[in-house]
């Protein structure tokens, strides 16, 4: 995501010189010593920090959907942290997220994948923007990949990103190593390699976060 730039229509107004502090105090002396330009930079930086802190973090947004994730995890016998990790990487917890390739929603489902998963129950053209639908169908698809690849989460995540057919073609050329570092080297697509690494990192983060929550 890129932030909106602010353009000025004319030159900035001159900054009036500061008068020396009349009252004593270390803080006043320090601020005066910084100089006008540094003070302006400090003010801009503080405003920017305020904007960042006011923006919900990915973890905060994703945690909003925890009840839906718990329901889907129980239905498909998947770890809650794994589903949360996929959502964190796929959409950052934004239900209205859309990728350049046309994937939509919390778990970034393509139209064909969503329709495939929905045929078993529900409409053939599901609302991919609907949070509950996205989590339910995305979790079902992830569970299918884990089953397809004999319980290997790393292969399932690679398939979630690159497609199961592509992962199977890599396996025909060379068996997938079980060592995590060797596995990432084995993955042919740089995008998929990064995706798997980040989802696994998110899973560890969510495992810690959920464990800390249980301890409260």
N, C-alpha and C positions, 0 to 999 in steps of 0.2 A: 504494500500500500504506500502511496506517496502522499505527502501532506500538501495542502494548497499553499502556494506562495502568495505573499502580499506584495503588490506593486505600488509604488508611490508615484503620483502624477507629477510631482515637482521635487526640487531639492529640499532636504530636511531643514527645519528652522534652526538657526544658530543657537548653541547652548550658552546660556548666561554663565559668567564665571561665578564660582562659589566664593562666598565670604568665609574667612576663617571662623571657626567655632568660637562663640562668645563664652559659652559655659564650658567648664572643664569636663574631663571624662575621656577615658581611653578610647571608647567607641567613636566619639566625635572626631578625635584626632586621626584615628585610623581611616575613617571614611573620607575625611578631607584630604588625607595623603594619597588616596587612591586616584584622585583626579576625576574630572567630569566624564571623560570618555569611558573609563572603567566603571563608573557608577551607572552610566547608561547601559553598558553591556551587562552589568549585574542585574539591572531591572528587567531587561529583555529576557535574560536567562531565567529569572524567577518566574516571569509570566509563562515562559515555555514549560517550566517544571510544573506549574499549576495545571496547564492543559494536559500534560502527560498523566499526572496523578489523578485527574478527573476522568480519564478514560479507563473503562473497566479492563482488567487484565484478561488474557485468554482463559486462564484458570477460573477466574470469577464467572466469565460468560458460560464456560462449559459446565461448571458446577450447577448452573441453573437447570440443566437438563438431567440432573442425576436421577430423579425418580423414573424418567422414561428409560434411562440406561439400565437401571436396576431391574426394571420389568423385562426388558429385552435380554439382559444377561441371564436372568433366571430361566427364561424360556429356552434359550439356546445353550445354556451351560457354558458360558464364556466368562472370563474374568471381567469384572466391572472396569478395572483400570485399563484393560486393553481397549475396550470400546471408547472410553473417555479419551484415550491416547489417539485413536483414529480420528475422533471428532476434533480434537485439538489441532492436529496436523492438517486435516482436510479443510475445515471451515473456520477454525478459531472460535467455534461456538456460535457462529452467525447462521441463523436459519435461512436467511435470504442470500447466502453466498452463491455466486455463479462463477464457474471457471471459464476460461477462454474456449475450452473444448465442449462446453455445454453441460458439464456436471453441475448439479444443483443441490442445495440444502446442507444440513448439518454433516451428513456423511457423503456428500458429493456424488450422488447417483446419476449415472447416465440414463437416458430414457429407456433404452433396451434392457438394461440391468434392472431398473425399477419395475418395468412391466413383467419381466421374467419372474422376479421374486413375488410380485403381487398376484400372479395368476393362480397361485395355490389357494389364496383367500383374499378377498377384497377386489377392488376394481382393477381392470387391466391397465387403466391409465391413472395411476395414483398421483396424488398431489405431492410432488417431491419437495415443495417448500414447507409442507406441514411437518413440524418437528417430530411428532410421534410416528408418522409414516416413515420419515427418513431414518430414524433410529431403528425402527422395527425391521425395515427392509434391508438397511445397510448391515445390521447385525446378522440377519439371516444369510446375507451374501458372504460375510466374513466367516461365519460358521461353516458354510459350505466349502470355502477355500481351505479352511483348516482340516476339514474331513478329507477333502480331495488330496491334500498333500500329507496325509498320514500324521496329522497332529502337529506338524511343524509350523509354528507361528511365523517364522521368518519367511518361509516360502509363501504362506498365505498372504502376508502383507505385500510381498512382491507381486503376487497375482492380483491383489486388490488394486494395485497401482498400474501395473503393466498389462494385466490380463492373464488368465490361466493358460491360454494357448501359448503365449510367449514364454512363460516360465517353463512349460513342458518342453518347448523346443530347446531351451538352454540345457535342460536336464538330459536331453537326448545326446547333446554334444559332450557334456561332462557332468557327472553326478554333483549335486550340490553339497558342499562341505558343511559339516555341523558346527565347526568352529566359527564364532560370530565374526571375527575379523576376516577370516578366509572367505566366509559367505559373502560379505560385502564386496570383496574383490571379485568373486564369482559372478555377481549380478552384472549384466551387460550394459544396462542403461544407467547413465549417471543420475538421472532424475529419480529412478527407482531406488538406486543405491542410497541417495540422500533421504528419500522418503522412508525407507525401512529403518535407517539409522535414527531418524528423528522420531518416528513413532515409538521405537523401542526406548528411546530416552524419555519420551513423554510417559510411557507406561511406568518406568521406574519412578518418575516424579509423582505420578498419580498414586502409585502404591504407597509412597511415603506420606503423601497428603491424606489419603484415606485412613491410613494407620494412625496418624496423628489425630484425625477427627474422631476415630473410635475411642481414643484414649481420653478424650475430654469428658 
